[in-house]
Amino acid sequence: MASEWRPSTWGDEISLEYGKALRGYESEGRYRVYGSNGPIGWTTEPLAQGPGVILGRKGAYRGVEFSRDPFFVIDTAYFVVPKTDLDMRWLYYAIKHDKLGEVDDGSPVPSTTRAAVYMLDLLVPLQLSNAPSHMSSGHWTTRLH
């Protein structure tokens, strides 16, 4: 099994990009808006192309979401940009599995910092088909948008 995986870190595999401030994201628009706790509304312009993974950055609950379509992320969350050719859906499940939404920097306001995530170890499948079936079968309870 060891030969089917390569050791890495999250910082070598992804970049966590900051969301942006947005006003008026209530009910109008074509693109889903995500915050730290998940979907919060709609807007007319996307910030990122889908598929994508959203990771909450601030607050007691920092969720992990997957979007098939273009989307917008406000400034309480990150969106994931792969540095390698990893499949976005695999990254979603790996982020959920490694509980990156629970990584805390120890500040008074619970928050996940990029530095804290980037230093964490990660095992990457040499071929996506070698990933455990539970990581690609939807075994974990998820909300895929």
N, C-alpha and C positions, 0 to 999 in steps of 0.2 A: 504494500500500500504506500509506503514512503516514496517510492519512485513515481507515483501518480500525482504527487503534490509538490509544490515548490514553496519554501518559506519566503515570506515577505513581510512588509508592514503595510498598514492602511495608507500611510503617507507615500509609499512607493506606488500604490495602485490607484488612488483617487485624490482629487482635489475637492475640498468642501468650499463652495462658492456662497458668499453672503447673498441673502435676499435683499430686496429694496423696499423702501417706504412706498406706500400706495394709499391713495384716498379713494373712497367711493367704490369699494369692491363688494357691495351688497348682493344685488340680484341681476344686474345687467352684464351682458358680455358672453363671449364664446369660450373664454379660457378660465379654467378653475384656478382659484387663488388658494395657496396653502400658507398656514402659519405653523407655529410650534406644535399645536395640537391637532393638525390635520386641515381638511378643507374648510374655508371660512367664507367663500363667496366666489364672485366671477368678475372678470375684467375683459376689456376689448383688445389688449395687447399682451402677448406672452413674454416672459422673461427668459424662458428656456424651452428648447425643443424636446418633445417626447420621443421615445420613452425616457422617463427620468425618475430619480429617487430623491425624496425630500426627507431631511433629517431635522427634527426640532432642535433649536439652539438654546432657548431660554424658557424657564418655568419649571414647575414641579413635574409636569408630564411633558416629555419631549418625544413625540411620536415619529414613526417611520412610515412613509407613504410611497406608493408607486403610482405614477401617472403614465398611461399609454400615449397621451396626447400632449401637445405643447401646454405649458402651464406658467403661472406666476408664483413666486415665493416672496413673502414679505420679510422684513428685516429681523423677525424672531426665529428664522429657520435658515438652513443651508440647502442647496441642491448639489447633487453629486456629479462631478465631471470625471470620467475615467481617464487615467493616464496610460492605460494599456488597453488591450482589446477585449476586456472582460464584458460579458453580457450584462446589460442593465438589470434584467430580472434576477440573474444570479447574484449581483451585487445587493439587490434589495433583500433577498433571503439571507445572505451572508451578514449584512448589517443588522437584520433582526436577530439572527443567531448569536452574533457577538454582542448584542445588546448595546450598540453604540448610542442609542437614545437614553441610556442610563449612565453614560460616562459623565462624571461631574468634576468640575475643577475646584470644588471646595469653597467657592465664594458664598456670601450670604444669600444671594439670589441664585438658585440652582441653574447651572448653565453648562453646556458642552462646548469646550474650546477645540479648535482645530489641532492645536499642539497635543492635547491629551489624546485625541483620536489617532493622529498620525503616528504616534510612537507605539501603538498597539500592534502585536504580532498578528499575522494572517497567513493561513495556508491556502494557496491558490491551486486549483486543479490545472494540471498540464493540458488537459483537454476538457472542455465543459461537459462532455458526455461521461467523464470519469467522476463528476461531482456526485455525492450521495443522492440517491433518488428522492429522499425526503427534502432536499434543498430545491428541487425543481418541480415537485409534484403538487405543490400547494398543501403539503402536510400541515404546515403551520397555519394558524388562523390568520387570515390576511384580509385587507380591503384593497383590492386592486381597482384603481379608477381609470 
